[in-house]
Amino acid sequence: MTSGKPMKILVAGGGPAGLFFSIIAKRAVPAAAIHVRERNPQGVTYGWGVAFSESAADALRPAAPDVIGALTANTRHDRMVISLDGVGVPVQVGGSHLNARWSLLATLEKFALEAGVVIEHECEATVTDSDLADWDLVIGADGVNSLTRERFAERFRPSVELGGNWMAWYGTPKPYPPSIILQNSEHGVLMVHASGFSAGMSNFTVEVGQETFDRLGFADMTEDESRELCERLFADSLEGAPLRSNHSPWFQTKFVSCARWTHRNLVLIGDALHTVHPSIGSGTRFAMRDAVYLTQALSGAGWDVEVGLKEFERVRKPVADAFQAAAKRSIAWYEGLPSRTITHPTKFALEYLMRTGRVSYRDFRRENREVVLGYERDLR
Ligand SMILES: Cc1cc2nc3c(=O)[nH]c(=O)nc-3n(C[C@H](O)[C@H](O)[C@H](O)COP(=O)(O)OP(=O)(O)OC[C@H]3O[C@@H](n4cnc5c(N)ncnc54)[C@H](O)[C@@H]3O)c2cc1C
């Protein structure tokens, strides 16, 4: 850009981080050539619905009001049900919108194409030194298992911690409000995060600790066998509805952070750079916020890549670190559940909502007066 030639930007990975960056960067510098390389065919992705909180939408809206408008036009919830052994406590929570992950990506892709971004599907992006020489700016947005991060690991010095719990991300046609379902069972504690994301489908993410995972023998089962066993384990809640898979193997979450964020003209963003945790339902927003901070830093530097990337890390890191610290508290809370005895559903709801330290008892009491009064009466 500074040499007067149109800038060339390569984006490895067409997830929320890579696509949102491409849209807002192309709008900011229409002359730039922006190429996204995505390994999946168009319309193919893992997972089911993702939550997008209203506060996330508010934070992202100024960067692209039309895009955020499209992502918040769908299913909206502002109540949640937190259940312990079949007793549900409905609570008021901040509003959130849910989109199927495939439609969220299709929406972002549509805006990217309209802006003039080139998207190559079924294209493996293995960023090399010659890519760094050929492109003015290279963005590693290739997700939690980023090959870009691993290829330049000496420079980024990543830390990847494996979660102690196991998760499987299913869908179900049963309509669920956003729900946390905890069941004490003879096999140990069984947990589910469920939430409707379209008229006909809900997420149903099962989470269990290592001991329960071993006792149930999930490690030796096929994806279908695991799904069928989960249908039986949660039969009361599912009331006959099936569970469905979409590349839904058991996995342990990876908590990623990097000591350095850039290498020459290469920068990581989104899950490739740092993750939160599915239990706080904010990874998409976290990834898209990286895109906004990066574009702002580059714009502020007149698209001087060296200056802009330094500024991105300087401004974004403290905010991202604080968010990751909240996610760590959520992970610790979930991983501690199997070793504790919780018998009161409202106490469970309270603990759940306060687990990251971002909601206080006073906040909870203000939003859920009747629920809390009932609980305080029970304690007397
Ligand atoms: C069970 C579960 C539930 C979740 N629920 C929520 C939720 O409710 N709300 C929320 O905000 N977030 C949620 N998340 C997190 C969210 O999905 C991620 O944080 C978010 O997708 C990160 O975006 P990203 O663009 O950085 O990475 P990704 O979405 O992973 O995108 C990376 C892209 O890069 C592509 N890619 C990877 N390697 C290559 C390569 N070598 N070459 C080319 N392409 C490549 C991938 O195919 C993918 O399309 C959840 C995650 C899980 C696992």
The ligand as a Gaussian input file, in Angstrom:
#p B3LYP/6-31G(d) Opt

LIG

0 1
 C      -19.169000     -27.439000      20.993000
 C      -18.888000     -26.017000      20.600000
 C      -19.865000     -25.062000      20.799000
 C      -19.632000     -23.739000      20.502000
 N      -20.606000     -22.826000      20.710000
 C      -20.371000     -21.534000      20.457000
 C      -21.382000     -20.567000      20.668000
 O      -22.500000     -20.864000      21.085000
 N      -21.086000     -19.264000      20.409000
 C      -19.866000     -18.893000      19.959000
 O      -19.653000     -17.699000      19.747000
 N      -18.894000     -19.776000      19.722000
 C      -19.108000     -21.087000      19.969000
 N      -18.133000     -21.993000      19.736000
 C      -16.796000     -21.540000      19.327000
 C      -16.718000     -21.118000      17.880000
 O      -17.203000     -22.148000      17.039000
 C      -15.266000     -20.762000      17.515000
 O      -14.652000     -20.057000      18.551000
 C      -15.234000     -19.913000      16.247000
 O      -15.761000     -20.645000      15.174000
 C      -13.816000     -19.455000      15.931000
 O      -13.787000     -18.882000      14.650000
 P      -12.472000     -18.986000      13.753000
 O      -12.797000     -18.349000      12.458000
 O      -11.302000     -18.493000      14.519000
 O      -12.214000     -20.550000      13.578000
 P      -13.126000     -21.638000      12.814000
 O      -14.546000     -21.329000      12.945000
 O      -12.658000     -22.961000      13.295000
 O      -12.733000     -21.438000      11.298000
 C      -11.481000     -21.837000      10.801000
 C      -11.659000     -22.206000       9.346000
 O      -10.388000     -22.527000       8.799000
 C      -10.514000     -23.682000       7.988000
 N       -9.199000     -24.324000       7.955000
 C       -8.559000     -24.937000       8.959000
 N       -7.349000     -25.352000       8.548000
 C       -7.229000     -24.990000       7.252000
 C       -6.206000     -25.131000       6.293000
 N       -5.051000     -25.731000       6.560000
 N       -6.435000     -24.630000       5.060000
 C       -7.620000     -24.013000       4.764000
 N       -8.618000     -23.861000       5.650000
 C       -8.420000     -24.331000       6.877000
 C      -11.593000     -24.510000       8.659000
 O      -12.200000     -25.393000       7.763000
 C      -12.549000     -23.424000       9.143000
 O      -13.533000     -23.120000       8.193000
 C      -18.356000     -23.338000      19.996000
 C      -17.376000     -24.298000      19.752000
 C      -17.633000     -25.620000      20.042000
 C      -16.557000     -26.645000      19.776000

